[in-house]
Amino acid sequence: MNASRYPSLYQINTRVWLTELTRQLEKPATLDDIPDAELDRLAGLGFDWLWFLSVWQTGTDAQQVSRNNPEWRREFQDTLPDLRDEDIAGSGFAITSYTVHQNLGGDAALARLRERLRQRGLKLMLDFVPNHMGLGHPWIEEHRRDYFIPGSEQDLANAPQNYTRAKRKKGDRVMAYGRDPYFSGWPDTLQLNYANPALQEAMIDELIRISGQCDGLRCDMAMLVLPEVFERTWGQRAHLFWPTATQRVRERVPGFLFLAEVYWDMEWTLQQQGFDFAYDKRLYDRLRESRTRAVREHFHANHDYQTKLARFLENHDEPRAAATFSTEVHQAAAVITFLSPGLRFFHQGQFEGRKKRISPHLVRAPVEPIDEHLTKFYDSLLAVLRLPAVRDGQWQLLECTPAWEGNWTNDCFVVFSWQGTNGDVLVVAVNYAPNQSQCHVRLPIAELAGKKWNLQDQLSLARYDWNGDDLLGRGLYLDLAPWQACAFLLCRAT
């Protein structure tokens, strides 16, 4: 499959998957044991990217913190009522080396997996964690005075949730946990000092080396190293990191892709600093709050900005979509999310209706029933996403006018179209409301008059015949049930 203007990405919890394979194979599974048949299936569904979460080396120091932290352990117990210590490997973001974890087969196994993906037209995405390193990283011993944020005894006394006494061969030293400015520190990590140019250069070297092992990186909490955020958190001004870092990587690997996990309305900032895509948390929040007008207005933003957003309904940080939305709302939100322009970002277990979020500290998932109805819906939605018009076409938000005077329910709709280079037109219509709604929509087709048209809903297989003269008048009339979503492929009747 050729590269798409609007690619699709599938996030895989690597360690959880290998735990399941270990049970099936009755031997420790590595990346080499991931079945070719499963890679074939994912390629056949139309994915362009596979993001393998948590492949890097982590250490026992961070693992012990994860196992002994009472608050975290309560969360783990909620996910796995039969929790065992061996289920808690430690956070995949408490990295001690950007080399593939020895339990996963090491760098050689990753290289073989990447080649298997390449043979199927799939690209490999991995993690990069710019803000901090895991306890036990060699830099803590070698560069603790210049690569990390130091603290004082007073800091430790006043904010023990943000500082720790790091015990190392060269003596104890108070150091800051990695954190963002709004929450307590992550006690399995130490904060990197982006006010030090030498640290920035060292991290760029890491990025350049990693870029030889994959095709793209999802950068964890990418906004935390922005100068204004770093200064707000640590009281020190850092130089810009991302423009130089992304440029240096692409000088070595043209076309390398950067995806930013970003919040606080900083998506545009990171797009301008070299990121191909940035998380669209704002759309997710508006859908979750059922704010239809806000959802529609979200799409009024500049088109260049829209095309560089990563649209999602769940990921390893967010609650499961099936646990957040009712089934009908879930489907309506998915149609809006994934048939919009940008990167279509799906999560392992989403299609099956999994409801338990799995912490990145865990390597085992609970057994959950499959929601066959939801699985069938996603099969239909992915088929729509494989249409050339949706992968590479022109997107346009359409205006919904009242079906009759005094009918306010046109405000409940989100409607847009896709036009392909071959003339195909797809009209996506969603009544994102708990009430029956009606409206008229003018279609972006130049030659409607005097022709007959078939509208074939790609999500339900329903089919409607329309006279072009009627469509040219007030437009397409829609009368949809609560939360109903349609994706009409317009075809000229023969």
C-alpha positions as CSV (number, residue, x, y, z in Angstrom):
1,M,0.0,0.0,0.0
2,N,1.4,3.4,-0.9
3,A,2.1,6.0,1.7
4,S,-1.1,7.8,2.7
5,R,-1.6,11.5,3.3
6,Y,-3.8,10.5,6.3
7,P,-2.2,7.4,7.7
8,S,-3.5,5.0,10.3
9,L,-1.6,3.8,13.3
10,Y,-2.1,0.9,15.7
11,Q,-0.6,1.0,19.2
12,I,0.5,-2.4,20.6
13,N,1.3,-3.0,24.2
14,T,4.4,-5.1,23.4
15,R,5.1,-6.6,26.8
16,V,1.5,-7.6,27.4
17,W,1.3,-9.2,23.9
18,L,4.5,-11.2,24.6
19,T,3.2,-12.3,27.9
20,E,0.1,-13.8,26.1
21,L,2.4,-15.4,23.6
22,T,4.5,-16.9,26.3
23,R,1.5,-18.6,27.8
24,Q,0.4,-19.9,24.4
25,L,3.9,-21.1,23.4
26,E,4.8,-22.4,26.9
27,K,8.2,-20.7,26.5
28,P,9.5,-17.1,27.0
29,A,8.4,-15.2,23.9
30,T,10.4,-12.4,22.2
31,L,9.7,-10.1,19.3
32,D,10.7,-12.9,17.0
33,D,7.7,-14.9,18.2
34,I,5.1,-12.3,17.0
35,P,3.2,-14.3,14.3
36,D,3.5,-13.4,10.7
37,A,-0.2,-14.1,10.4
38,E,-1.0,-11.3,12.8
39,L,1.2,-8.8,11.0
40,D,-0.5,-9.9,7.7
41,R,-3.9,-9.2,9.4
42,L,-2.9,-5.8,10.6
43,A,-1.5,-4.8,7.2
44,G,-4.7,-6.1,5.6
45,L,-6.8,-3.9,7.8
46,G,-5.1,-0.9,6.2
47,F,-2.7,0.2,8.9
48,D,0.4,2.2,7.8
49,W,2.1,2.3,11.2
50,L,2.5,-0.1,14.2
51,W,3.6,1.5,17.4
52,F,5.3,-1.0,19.7
53,L,5.0,0.5,23.2
54,S,7.7,-0.1,25.8
55,V,10.5,-2.0,24.0
56,W,13.4,-0.2,25.7
57,Q,15.5,-1.5,28.6
58,T,14.2,-0.7,32.1
59,G,15.8,-1.5,35.4
60,T,15.1,-3.2,38.8
61,D,15.3,0.1,40.7
62,A,12.3,1.5,39.0
63,Q,10.6,-1.9,39.1
64,Q,10.8,-1.9,42.9
65,V,9.3,1.5,43.1
66,S,6.4,0.3,40.9
67,R,5.8,-2.8,43.1
68,N,6.0,-0.9,46.4
69,N,4.1,2.3,45.5
70,P,0.7,1.9,47.4
71,E,-1.3,4.2,45.1
72,W,0.0,2.5,41.9
73,R,-0.5,-0.9,43.4
74,R,-4.2,-0.2,44.1
75,E,-4.6,0.7,40.4
76,F,-2.8,-2.5,39.3
77,Q,-5.0,-4.5,41.7
78,D,-8.1,-3.0,40.1
79,T,-6.9,-4.1,36.7
80,L,-5.8,-7.5,37.8
81,P,-7.6,-8.8,40.9
82,D,-5.2,-11.8,40.9
83,L,-2.2,-9.4,40.7
84,R,1.3,-11.0,41.3
85,D,4.6,-9.2,41.6
86,E,5.8,-10.7,38.3
87,D,3.0,-8.8,36.6
88,I,4.7,-5.5,37.5
89,A,7.7,-5.1,35.4
90,G,8.0,-1.3,36.0
91,S,7.0,1.5,33.8
92,G,8.1,1.2,30.2
93,F,8.8,5.0,30.4
94,A,11.4,4.6,33.2
95,I,14.1,3.9,30.6
96,T,17.7,2.9,31.6
97,S,19.0,2.5,28.0
98,Y,17.6,3.1,24.5
99,T,18.4,-0.5,23.6
100,V,15.8,-3.2,23.2
101,H,15.0,-5.0,26.4
102,Q,16.9,-8.2,26.7
103,N,13.7,-10.0,27.6
104,L,12.2,-8.9,24.3
105,G,15.1,-10.3,22.3
106,G,17.4,-7.3,22.1
107,D,18.2,-5.0,19.2
108,A,18.7,-7.9,16.8
109,A,15.1,-9.1,17.3
110,L,13.8,-5.6,16.7
111,A,15.7,-5.3,13.5
112,R,14.2,-8.6,12.3
113,L,10.7,-7.5,13.3
114,R,11.2,-4.2,11.4
115,E,12.1,-6.1,8.3
116,R,9.0,-8.2,8.6
117,L,6.9,-5.1,8.9
118,R,8.7,-3.5,5.9
119,Q,7.9,-6.5,3.7
120,R,4.2,-5.9,4.5
121,G,4.3,-2.2,3.8
122,L,4.2,-1.4,7.5
123,K,6.3,1.2,9.3
124,L,7.6,0.9,12.9
125,M,7.1,3.5,15.6
126,L,8.8,3.4,19.0
127,D,8.9,5.6,22.1
128,F,11.1,8.5,23.0
129,V,10.9,10.0,26.5
130,P,12.6,13.4,26.5
131,N,11.8,14.6,30.0
132,H,13.4,12.1,32.2
133,M,15.4,8.8,32.6
134,G,14.6,5.8,34.7
135,L,16.3,5.1,38.0
136,G,19.5,3.1,37.3
137,H,20.4,4.9,34.0
138,P,24.2,5.1,33.7
139,W,24.0,8.9,33.3
140,I,22.9,9.2,36.9
141,E,26.3,8.0,37.9
142,E,28.3,9.6,35.2
143,H,26.5,13.0,34.7
144,R,24.3,13.5,37.7
145,R,25.7,17.0,38.4
146,D,25.1,18.4,34.9
147,Y,22.5,16.2,33.1
148,F,19.9,16.1,35.9
149,I,18.1,18.7,38.0
150,P,19.7,18.8,41.5
151,G,17.9,19.5,44.7
152,S,18.8,20.7,48.2
153,E,18.1,19.2,51.6
154,Q,15.5,22.0,51.9
155,D,13.8,20.8,48.7
156,L,13.6,17.3,49.9
157,A,12.1,18.4,53.2
158,N,9.6,20.7,51.7
159,A,8.5,18.6,48.6
160,P,9.4,14.9,49.2
161,Q,6.9,14.1,46.5
162,N,9.2,15.8,44.0
163,Y,12.8,15.0,45.3
164,T,14.7,12.0,46.4
165,R,18.1,11.1,47.8
166,A,19.9,9.2,45.0
167,K,22.4,6.8,46.4
168,R,25.3,6.2,44.1
169,K,28.9,5.0,44.2
170,K,30.1,8.6,44.2
171,G,28.0,9.5,47.2
172,D,24.4,10.5,48.0
173,R,22.8,13.5,46.3
174,V,19.4,15.1,46.3
175,M,17.9,15.0,42.9
176,A,14.5,15.9,41.3
177,Y,12.0,13.3,40.1
178,G,10.8,13.7,36.5
179,R,7.5,15.6,36.5
180,D,5.2,18.1,34.9
181,P,4.3,21.4,36.6
182,Y,0.8,20.3,37.6
183,F,1.4,17.0,39.4
184,S,3.8,15.3,41.8
185,G,6.9,13.7,40.4
186,W,7.2,10.2,39.0
187,P,9.3,8.5,41.7
188,D,10.7,5.9,39.3
189,T,12.5,8.6,37.2
190,L,14.9,11.5,37.5
191,Q,14.5,14.9,35.7
192,L,16.8,15.8,32.9
193,N,18.2,19.3,32.8
194,Y,17.3,21.0,29.5
195,A,19.0,24.2,30.6
196,N,22.3,22.4,29.9
197,P,23.3,22.5,26.2
198,A,25.4,19.4,26.8
199,L,22.4,17.4,27.9
200,Q,20.4,18.6,24.9
201,E,23.3,17.4,22.6
202,A,23.4,14.0,24.4
203,M,19.6,13.6,23.8
204,I,20.0,14.5,20.2
205,D,22.7,11.8,19.9
206,E,20.2,9.3,21.4
207,L,17.6,10.4,18.9
208,I,19.9,10.0,15.9
209,R,20.9,6.5,17.1
210,I,17.3,5.4,17.7
211,S,16.3,6.7,14.2
212,G,18.4,3.9,12.7
213,Q,16.1,1.4,14.5
214,C,12.6,2.6,13.5
215,D,10.7,4.8,11.1
216,G,9.2,7.2,13.6
217,L,8.9,8.1,17.3
218,R,6.1,8.9,19.6
219,C,7.6,11.5,21.9
220,D,6.2,11.3,25.5
221,M,4.9,14.5,27.0
222,A,6.8,16.5,24.3
223,M,5.7,19.9,25.6
224,L,7.6,19.4,29.0
225,V,10.9,20.4,27.4
226,L,9.6,23.6,25.7
227,P,11.5,26.5,27.2
228,E,8.4,28.2,28.7
229,V,7.1,24.9,30.3
230,F,10.6,24.0,31.6
231,E,11.0,27.4,33.2
232,R,7.6,27.2,34.8
233,T,8.5,23.8,36.3
234,W,12.1,24.3,37.3
235,G,12.7,28.1,37.3
236,Q,15.4,27.8,34.6
237,R,15.2,28.9,31.0
238,A,16.1,26.2,28.5
239,H,17.1,26.7,24.8
240,L,14.7,25.3,22.1
241,F,15.2,21.6,21.7
242,W,12.8,20.2,19.2
243,P,13.6,22.3,16.0
244,T,17.2,21.3,16.2
245,A,16.5,17.7,17.2
246,T,14.0,17.0,14.5
247,Q,16.2,18.7,11.9
248,R,19.3,16.8,12.9
249,V,17.5,13.5,12.7
250,R,16.0,14.2,9.3
251,E,19.4,15.1,7.9
252,R,20.4,11.5,8.7
253,V,17.0,9.9,7.9
254,P,14.9,11.9,5.5
255,G,11.1,11.4,6.1
256,F,11.5,10.3,9.7
257,L,8.2,10.8,11.5
258,F,7.7,12.6,14.9
259,L,4.4,12.2,16.8
260,A,4.0,14.5,19.9
261,E,2.0,13.6,22.9
262,V,1.0,17.1,23.8
263,Y,-1.6,18.9,25.9
264,W,-2.4,22.4,27.2
265,D,-3.3,23.7,23.7
266,M,0.4,23.5,22.6
267,E,-0.3,21.3,19.5
268,W,0.4,24.1,17.0
269,T,3.6,25.1,18.8
270,L,5.0,21.6,18.4
271,Q,3.8,21.3,14.8
272,Q,5.9,24.4,14.1
273,Q,8.9,22.9,15.9
274,G,9.2,19.9,13.6
275,F,6.4,17.4,14.6
276,D,4.5,15.7,11.8
277,F,1.5,15.1,14.1
278,A,0.4,16.1,17.6
279,Y,-2.2,14.6,19.9
280,D,-5.7,16.0,19.4
281,K,-6.8,15.8,23.1
282,R,-9.2,18.7,22.6
283,L,-11.4,16.9,20.1
284,Y,-11.4,13.8,22.4
285,D,-12.5,15.9,25.4
286,R,-15.3,17.6,23.4
287,L,-16.6,14.3,22.2
288,R,-16.5,12.8,25.7
289,E,-18.5,15.8,27.0
290,S,-21.0,15.4,24.1
291,R,-20.5,19.1,23.1
292,T,-21.7,18.8,19.5
293,R,-21.3,22.5,18.6
294,A,-17.9,22.6,20.1
295,V,-17.0,19.5,18.1
296,R,-18.2,21.1,14.9
297,E,-16.4,24.3,15.7
298,H,-13.2,22.4,16.4
299,F,-13.1,21.6,12.6
300,H,-13.2,25.3,11.8
301,A,-9.4,25.5,12.5
302,N,-6.9,26.0,9.8
303,H,-6.8,23.0,7.5
304,D,-3.0,22.7,7.6
305,Y,-3.3,22.4,11.4
306,Q,-6.1,19.8,11.1
307,T,-4.1,17.6,8.9
308,K,-1.3,17.3,11.4
309,L,-3.4,16.2,14.4
310,A,-3.5,12.6,15.7
311,R,-7.1,11.7,16.3
312,F,-7.9,9.0,19.0
313,L,-10.6,7.7,21.3
314,E,-8.3,5.8,23.6
315,N,-4.6,5.1,24.2
316,H,-2.6,3.7,27.1
317,D,-3.0,6.9,29.1
318,E,-6.8,7.4,28.6
319,P,-9.7,5.2,29.8
320,R,-10.9,2.6,27.4
321,A,-13.4,3.9,24.9
322,A,-15.8,1.1,25.6
323,A,-15.8,2.0,29.3
324,T,-16.1,5.7,28.6
325,F,-18.9,5.8,26.0
326,S,-22.1,3.8,25.6
327,T,-22.0,1.6,22.5
328,E,-24.0,4.0,20.3
329,V,-22.1,7.1,21.4
330,H,-18.8,5.2,21.0
331,Q,-19.6,4.4,17.4
332,A,-20.7,8.0,16.6
333,A,-17.6,9.4,18.2
334,A,-15.4,7.0,16.3
335,V,-16.9,8.0,13.0
336,I,-16.2,11.7,13.7
337,T,-12.7,11.0,15.1
338,F,-11.4,8.6,12.5
339,L,-13.0,9.9,9.3
340,S,-11.5,13.4,10.0
341,P,-8.2,14.4,8.4
342,G,-5.0,13.7,10.3
343,L,-3.4,10.6,11.7
344,R,-5.9,7.9,12.7
345,F,-4.7,6.5,16.0
346,F,-6.1,3.2,17.2
347,H,-5.2,1.2,20.3
348,Q,-4.9,-2.5,20.9
349,G,-8.1,-3.9,22.4
350,Q,-10.2,-1.0,21.1
351,F,-11.9,-3.0,18.3
352,E,-12.8,-5.8,20.7
353,G,-14.4,-3.5,23.3
354,R,-11.9,-4.0,26.1
355,K,-12.8,-2.0,29.2
356,K,-9.8,-2.3,31.5
357,R,-7.0,0.2,30.9
358,I,-3.7,-1.5,31.3
359,S,-1.0,0.6,33.1
360,P,2.4,0.7,31.3
361,H,3.9,-0.7,34.5
362,L,2.0,-4.1,33.9
363,V,2.9,-6.9,31.5
364,R,-0.3,-8.9,31.8
365,A,-3.9,-8.0,30.8
366,P,-7.1,-9.3,32.3
367,V,-9.2,-11.7,30.3
368,E,-12.2,-9.9,28.9
369,P,-15.1,-10.9,26.6
370,I,-15.1,-9.6,23.1
371,D,-17.8,-7.3,22.0
372,E,-18.8,-8.8,18.7
373,H,-21.1,-5.9,17.8
374,L,-18.4,-3.4,18.3
375,T,-15.9,-5.5,16.4
376,K,-18.2,-5.7,13.4
377,F,-18.6,-1.9,13.5
378,Y,-14.9,-1.3,13.5
379,D,-14.5,-3.8,10.6
380,S,-16.9,-1.5,8.6
381,L,-15.2,1.7,9.7
382,L,-11.7,0.4,8.8
383,A,-13.1,-0.6,5.3
384,V,-14.2,3.1,4.9
385,L,-10.8,4.2,5.9
386,R,-9.3,2.1,3.2
387,L,-11.1,4.1,0.5
388,P,-8.7,6.2,-1.6
389,A,-10.8,9.3,-1.1
390,V,-10.5,9.0,2.7
391,R,-6.8,8.2,2.7
392,D,-5.7,10.9,0.2
393,G,-8.7,13.0,-0.8
394,Q,-9.9,16.5,0.0
395,W,-11.9,17.0,3.2
396,Q,-14.6,19.7,3.7
397,L,-16.8,20.5,6.6
398,L,-20.4,21.0,5.4
399,E,-23.1,23.4,6.7
400,C,-26.3,22.0,8.2
401,T,-29.4,24.1,7.8
402,P,-32.7,23.7,9.6
403,A,-35.0,21.1,8.0
404,W,-38.0,23.5,8.7
405,E,-38.5,26.8,10.4
406,G,-38.2,26.4,14.2
407,N,-36.4,23.0,14.1
408,W,-33.2,23.5,16.1
409,T,-31.9,20.0,15.7
410,N,-29.6,20.9,12.8
411,D,-27.3,22.0,15.6
412,C,-26.9,18.4,16.6
413,F,-25.1,17.4,13.4
414,V,-21.5,17.1,12.4
415,V,-21.3,16.6,8.6
416,F,-18.3,16.6,6.2
417,S,-17.3,15.2,2.9
418,W,-14.3,13.5,1.2
419,Q,-13.6,13.9,-2.5
420,G,-11.2,11.6,-4.3
421,T,-9.2,12.4,-7.4
422,N,-11.3,9.9,-9.3
423,G,-14.5,11.8,-8.6
424,D,-15.6,9.7,-5.6
425,V,-17.6,11.6,-3.0
426,L,-18.2,10.3,0.6
427,V,-20.5,12.3,2.8
428,V,-20.1,11.5,6.5
429,A,-23.1,12.5,8.7
430,V,-23.4,12.1,12.5
431,N,-26.3,13.1,14.7
432,Y,-24.2,13.5,17.9
433,A,-27.1,14.0,20.2
434,P,-29.5,11.9,22.3
435,N,-32.5,13.0,20.2
436,Q,-33.9,12.5,16.7
437,S,-32.5,15.2,14.5
438,Q,-33.2,16.6,11.0
439,C,-31.3,19.0,8.7
440,H,-30.5,19.8,5.1
441,V,-27.0,19.7,3.8
442,R,-25.7,21.1,0.5
443,L,-23.4,18.7,-1.3
444,P,-20.0,19.8,-2.8
445,I,-20.8,18.3,-6.2
446,A,-20.8,20.7,-9.2
447,E,-23.1,18.7,-11.6
448,L,-26.1,17.5,-9.6
449,A,-29.0,18.7,-11.9
450,G,-30.7,16.3,-14.2
451,K,-29.0,13.2,-12.8
452,K,-30.0,10.4,-10.6
453,W,-27.8,9.5,-7.6
454,N,-27.4,6.5,-5.3
455,L,-26.4,7.0,-1.7
456,Q,-24.9,3.9,-0.3
457,D,-24.2,3.9,3.5
458,Q,-20.9,2.2,4.0
459,L,-21.6,1.5,7.7
460,S,-25.0,-0.1,7.4
461,L,-25.3,-1.1,3.7
462,A,-28.6,1.0,3.5
463,R,-29.1,2.5,0.0
464,Y,-31.1,5.6,-1.0
465,D,-32.0,7.0,-4.5
466,W,-32.1,10.8,-5.0
467,N,-33.0,13.1,-7.8
468,G,-30.1,15.5,-8.5
469,D,-32.5,18.4,-8.9
470,D,-33.8,17.9,-5.3
471,L,-30.2,17.7,-4.0
472,L,-29.4,21.0,-5.8
473,G,-32.4,22.7,-4.1
474,R,-32.3,22.7,-0.4
475,G,-29.7,19.9,-0.3
476,L,-29.6,16.4,1.1
477,Y,-32.3,15.9,3.8
478,L,-31.1,14.0,6.8
479,D,-33.4,12.5,9.5
480,L,-31.2,10.5,11.9
481,A,-31.9,8.6,15.1
482,P,-30.0,9.6,18.3
483,W,-26.2,9.1,17.8
484,Q,-26.8,7.6,14.3
485,A,-23.8,7.9,12.0
486,C,-23.7,7.3,8.2
487,A,-21.0,7.4,5.6
488,F,-22.8,7.8,2.2
489,L,-20.8,7.0,-0.9
490,L,-22.4,9.0,-3.8
491,C,-22.7,7.2,-7.1
492,R,-24.3,8.4,-10.3
493,A,-27.2,6.0,-11.1
494,T,-26.9,4.1,-14.4
